[in-house]
Amino acid sequence: MTIEVIGLDGDDTLWRNEDYFAVSQDMFHELVAPYANGDVDLDERLSQTERANLELFGYGIKGFTLSMIETAIEVTAGRIPTSGIQALLERGKEMLHHPVELLDGVGEAVAELAASHRLVLITKGDLIHQEQKVARSGLAELFDHVEIVAEKDEGTYQRILERHGISAAGFVMAGNSVRSDVLPVLAIGGRAVHIPYERTWEHEHAEHDGSVPTLASLGELPAWVAANG
């Protein structure tokens, strides 16, 4: 089928994101470990807290920061000093203010795609922060629509396509997450391209059956679209 509209993910597809979380998690270890029991798996406890808080806080840096603070208090039984809590809070603010760093070749690739197709940016996370990242990226004017959503599931994609008059058969989604950018789009009859990033949050881990095209970078997407749509 002819590709009419291309959907693009934001975090770790267009710009760096997970790298900053990895640095923050290392900082979390350094601050919390001296006050926690030695047999506590800090990564697992933080992950459990994040998953439990998703329904309340959603995705993004604000929820991650609150989960770090909650976990720090719990695993240390309140022994972590207020200076440690303050440091975690400040790290969250630093992440929110961090400049947007486009991945290599993204600017050129998005411009090339926009010259021939309608583009929709579909990204999930905190509304205010995602809007800021889109604005700072310098790419906003290249997208016909920007959709910032709480979750990327079949229902979300279906609603987006219906709202903008896009047929599933003419839609292809490209992103780094199999769970969020590939599987739900395939389930509603669209196509998807997987562009893995070197780091993936464990909540996003999933596998496809191997039939989904996998590209090394977004820079390869224009050629793939030209050859397949």
C-alpha positions as CSV (number, residue, x, y, z in Angstrom):
1,M,0.0,0.0,0.0
2,T,1.1,3.6,-0.7
3,I,2.5,5.4,2.3
4,E,0.5,8.5,2.8
5,V,1.4,9.6,6.4
6,I,4.5,8.9,8.4
7,G,4.4,8.9,12.2
8,L,7.6,9.6,14.1
9,D,8.4,9.0,17.8
10,G,10.2,11.7,19.7
11,D,12.4,10.4,22.6
12,D,15.3,8.4,21.5
13,T,14.1,8.5,17.9
14,L,14.6,12.1,17.1
15,W,16.5,13.3,20.2
16,R,18.4,11.8,23.1
17,N,16.4,10.9,26.2
18,E,17.3,7.7,28.0
19,D,21.0,8.7,28.4
20,Y,20.0,11.3,30.9
21,F,17.9,8.9,32.9
22,A,20.9,6.5,33.0
23,V,23.1,9.3,34.5
24,S,20.4,10.1,37.0
25,Q,20.1,6.5,38.1
26,D,23.8,6.3,38.7
27,M,23.5,9.4,40.9
28,F,20.6,7.8,42.7
29,H,22.9,4.8,43.5
30,E,25.6,7.0,44.9
31,L,23.3,9.0,47.1
32,V,21.2,6.2,48.4
33,A,23.5,3.2,48.7
34,P,25.3,4.4,51.8
35,Y,22.0,4.5,53.8
36,A,20.4,1.4,52.4
37,N,20.7,-2.2,53.4
38,G,23.4,-3.9,51.4
39,D,21.2,-6.6,50.0
40,V,18.7,-4.2,48.5
41,D,18.5,-4.1,44.7
42,L,18.2,-0.4,44.1
43,D,17.5,-0.7,40.4
44,E,14.7,-3.2,40.9
45,R,13.2,-1.2,43.8
46,L,13.2,2.0,41.7
47,S,11.7,0.2,38.7
48,Q,8.9,-1.2,40.9
49,T,8.1,2.2,42.2
50,E,8.1,3.7,38.7
51,R,5.7,1.1,37.5
52,A,3.4,1.5,40.5
53,N,3.4,5.3,39.9
54,L,2.7,5.3,36.2
55,E,-1.0,5.5,36.6
56,L,-0.7,8.6,38.9
57,F,2.4,10.4,37.4
58,G,2.5,9.1,33.8
59,Y,5.7,9.0,31.8
60,G,8.5,11.5,32.0
61,I,11.1,13.2,34.2
62,K,8.7,14.5,36.8
63,G,7.3,11.1,37.6
64,F,10.8,9.6,37.5
65,T,12.1,12.2,40.0
66,L,9.2,11.6,42.4
67,S,9.8,7.9,42.2
68,M,13.5,8.3,43.0
69,I,12.6,10.3,46.0
70,E,10.0,7.9,47.2
71,T,12.3,4.9,46.7
72,A,15.2,6.6,48.5
73,I,13.0,7.2,51.5
74,E,11.6,3.7,51.6
75,V,14.9,1.7,51.1
76,T,16.7,3.8,53.7
77,A,13.8,3.8,56.2
78,G,14.1,7.6,56.2
79,R,17.8,7.6,56.9
80,I,18.8,9.4,53.8
81,P,19.5,13.1,54.7
82,T,17.5,15.9,53.4
83,S,20.5,17.0,51.4
84,G,20.2,13.7,49.4
85,I,16.6,14.4,48.7
86,Q,17.4,17.9,47.6
87,A,20.1,16.6,45.3
88,L,17.6,14.2,43.6
89,L,15.1,17.0,43.2
90,E,17.8,19.3,41.7
91,R,18.8,16.5,39.3
92,G,15.2,16.3,38.1
93,K,15.2,20.0,37.4
94,E,18.5,19.7,35.5
95,M,17.0,17.0,33.3
96,L,13.9,19.2,32.6
97,H,16.2,22.1,31.5
98,H,18.6,20.0,29.5
99,P,19.0,21.2,25.9
100,V,17.4,19.0,23.2
101,E,20.1,17.0,21.4
102,L,19.0,15.7,18.0
103,L,20.4,12.4,17.0
104,D,22.8,12.3,14.1
105,G,21.1,13.0,10.7
106,V,17.7,13.6,12.2
107,G,17.3,17.2,11.0
108,E,18.1,16.3,7.4
109,A,16.0,13.1,7.4
110,V,12.9,14.8,8.8
111,A,13.2,17.7,6.3
112,E,13.5,15.2,3.5
113,L,10.4,13.2,4.7
114,A,8.4,16.3,5.1
115,A,9.0,17.3,1.5
116,S,7.1,14.3,0.3
117,H,4.8,13.1,3.0
118,R,2.5,14.3,5.8
119,L,4.3,13.9,9.1
120,V,2.8,13.3,12.5
121,L,5.0,13.5,15.7
122,I,3.5,11.0,18.2
123,T,5.3,11.1,21.6
124,K,4.3,10.3,25.1
125,G,5.2,11.9,28.4
126,D,4.6,15.0,30.4
127,L,2.6,17.5,28.2
128,I,4.6,20.6,29.2
129,H,8.0,19.1,28.9
130,Q,7.3,17.4,25.6
131,E,5.9,20.6,24.2
132,Q,9.1,22.4,25.3
133,K,11.2,19.7,23.6
134,V,9.3,19.9,20.4
135,A,9.7,23.7,20.4
136,R,13.5,23.5,21.2
137,S,14.1,20.8,18.6
138,G,13.7,23.1,15.7
139,L,11.6,20.5,13.9
140,A,8.1,21.6,14.9
141,E,7.3,23.4,11.6
142,L,8.0,20.2,9.6
143,F,5.2,18.3,11.2
144,D,1.6,18.5,10.1
145,H,0.4,17.4,13.5
146,V,2.0,16.9,17.0
147,E,0.4,14.4,19.3
148,I,1.5,14.2,22.9
149,V,-0.2,11.3,24.6
150,A,-0.3,9.5,27.9
151,E,0.1,6.1,26.4
152,K,0.8,4.6,23.0
153,D,-1.6,1.7,22.6
154,E,-4.0,0.5,19.9
155,G,-6.8,2.8,21.0
156,T,-4.5,5.9,21.1
157,Y,-3.3,5.3,17.5
158,Q,-6.8,4.6,16.3
159,R,-8.1,7.8,17.7
160,I,-5.2,9.8,16.2
161,L,-5.7,8.4,12.7
162,E,-9.4,9.0,12.9
163,R,-9.0,12.5,14.1
164,H,-6.7,13.4,11.2
165,G,-8.5,11.4,8.5
166,I,-5.6,9.0,8.1
167,S,-6.1,5.4,6.9
168,A,-4.3,2.7,8.8
169,A,-3.3,1.1,5.5
170,G,-1.5,4.3,4.4
171,F,0.2,4.9,7.7
172,V,3.7,3.9,8.9
173,M,5.1,4.6,12.3
174,A,8.9,4.8,13.0
175,G,10.4,4.7,16.5
176,N,12.8,3.0,18.9
177,S,10.2,1.2,21.1
178,V,8.7,-2.1,19.9
179,R,6.1,-2.0,22.7
180,S,5.0,1.6,21.9
181,D,5.9,2.3,18.3
182,V,5.6,-1.0,16.5
183,L,3.2,-3.6,18.0
184,P,0.1,-1.4,18.5
185,V,0.4,0.1,15.0
186,L,0.6,-3.3,13.4
187,A,-2.4,-4.4,15.5
188,I,-4.6,-1.7,13.9
189,G,-3.5,-2.5,10.3
190,G,-0.7,0.0,9.9
191,R,3.0,-0.5,9.2
192,A,6.0,0.1,11.4
193,V,9.7,0.6,11.2
194,H,11.9,-0.2,14.2
195,I,14.9,2.1,14.8
196,P,16.5,0.8,18.0
197,Y,18.4,3.0,20.4
198,E,21.4,1.8,22.4
199,R,19.4,2.2,25.6
200,T,15.8,1.2,26.2
201,W,13.8,1.6,29.4
202,E,12.9,-1.8,30.7
203,H,9.2,-0.9,30.7
204,E,9.4,-0.6,26.9
205,H,11.1,-3.9,26.3
206,A,9.2,-6.1,23.8
207,E,9.9,-8.3,20.8
208,H,8.5,-8.5,17.3
209,D,8.4,-11.5,15.1
210,G,11.3,-10.4,12.9
211,S,9.2,-9.3,10.0
212,V,9.4,-5.6,11.0
213,P,12.0,-3.6,9.1
214,T,14.8,-2.5,11.4
215,L,17.0,0.5,10.5
216,A,20.3,1.6,12.1
217,S,19.2,5.3,12.3
218,L,16.4,7.7,11.3
219,G,18.8,8.8,8.5
220,E,17.9,5.6,6.7
221,L,14.2,6.2,6.8
222,P,13.8,8.4,3.7
223,A,15.4,5.8,1.5
224,W,13.3,3.0,3.0
225,V,10.1,5.1,2.4
226,A,11.1,5.8,-1.2
227,A,11.7,2.1,-1.8
228,N,8.6,0.8,0.0
229,G,5.9,3.4,-0.4
